[in-house]
Every structure is written in C-alpha cells, then in structure tokens.
Amino acid sequence: MQRMIQRVSFIGAGNLASHLIPALLDAGVQVMEVFSRTGVSAARLASTRNIPSGKFPAAINPQSQAVVIAVSDDAVPQVLGALGKTIRILIHTSGSIPASVLGAFSPEYGVIYPLQTFTRNRLLDFRQIPLFIEGSTGSTLEAIRQLAGKISDHVTEADSEVRLSLHVAAVFASNFQNHLYRIAGDILKRNGLSIYALESLIRETMEKSLEMGPENAQTGPAVRNDRRVIEKHLGFLGHDAGRKEIYRLLSDDIIRTKNRKDTS
C-alpha cells in the first residue's frame, strides 16, 4: 500500500505558509500545529483555521508524519539544529537549498518548492501553482508527490540543481522585474504621474513575451542600438548614479544579446 502523508506540522508562518497551510487543510490534510520564531505570526495564522500554534523550538506533535520547514533560507540551519534528529519526513520549501541538508536529521526528507511569489492576504489558486519536488528515497518521493498532488495540478520532480536554476530565473523574472516597476513608479511620481500610467504597457509586455517568446518581443532603444535616445535617457536620470548604472547595464546587455542573435 502506498504511504500517504495525512498529518503535518509546520515550522514557519510567513507569506508562503499563509497560503500553503490553507491549501493543505482544504485538501483534507491535517495540519497538527504551526510554529514561528516568536510565536506571534504563528498564532495569527493559526487563529484563522483553529490550529494549535506556538513558539519554536518546541516538541513536535508525535502524531505528525511530516514536518514542513517554511522559513527563510538563512533560518533553515538554525531550525534544523533546534529540531534535531527525527524519524518523520522532513520537507523544506526552498528553491536554492539542496535537499541533502536535511539528511543529517532524518533518513526520509525532501522538498516541495512552489514557484510563485507569495504575499499574505493575496488570493491565489494554489491548484495552478507549479510545485517542484524531490525525495530522498523512491517511497519518500512518492509520498511527497501524493501530498503535493492534493493541492496542485502541476507537480514536477526536480533535483537541487534544477530548482536552483528555477530560483535564479524567478528572481530575474519576478523580484528584479518588480523592483524595476518601483523605479519606473518613482520616476513617474516625481513628474506628477502614477505607476498606473504603465498598466496597459506592463500587461501587453508580459502577454507578448509569453506568447511570442521574450527574444521576439523585445522593443525599445537598446534593441535598436539607438545611442542618441539612450544617452538622452541617461541625461534625464541626472545625478542618480545607481539608476543610471542599472539603465546602462540593461541596455548594454540587450545590445549584446541582439548582436549575438544577429551573428548566429
């Protein structure tokens, strides 16, 4: 009979946990408890679904079959050190940490990495979120696959190197992109405008890039190597050396990429 994970404990109560815990509960998985460093965020999250909560380190409920570690990457070693050795399945949710870091603490371990940006109180359809999984053994992998399949229609096996590539790509596509939106918003704000002036542009750029491929969707002065416009924009940025450098670096990379494509 295939082993199933039906009872889990959570360490971490941040943005990811605020989405992952409700998704598991709605799928019929019993969340035995949720812990956080001070206990405050865990209590806030647990109160919405009547789950026991507390401050970590703490003893894990003996009925839990798995412990999900949903904390920042920097906090994972500290959590593992406080948790100690266990016979439960250990699961972390990071894209950049190898699954093997869990091996010193349990013979059964793995990863469920959701490729999405999470913010507390934002509504998301978890079934549409890609989950990338790994397991230390065949049976552990299947148990994790079964758990992930309860909450997502898009479950893919991916080892630590593949997950790292996904994480790096996601930083470029999401985190860096969002920061560029912020820079654009600051520029507009100084001139009496709002980021919403760019809404139609942002939506069309995203849709076109996904439909045509980014290599075919690139427009603007850099892809045309229009140095006159580029220099005018750099002049407009004035004494803001940091943002001038970002503009210059991105423009130069677009030009180099275009040149490589033209000569290939």
Protein Blocks (a to p, Z undefined) as FASTA:
>chain_A
ZZddfbdcdedjbfklmmmmmmmmmnopacfbdcdfkommmmmmmmmnopacdddddddd
fkbmbdcddddfklmmmmmmmnopafbdcddfbfkbcfklmmmmocbdcdddddddddeh
iacdfklpccddddfbfklmmmmmmmmmmmocbdcdddfklmmmmmmmmmmmmmmmmmmm
mmmmmmmmmnopafklmmmmmmmmmmmmmmnopklmpgcjklnopaklmmmmmmmnmmal
klmmmmmmmmmmmmmmmmmmmmZZ
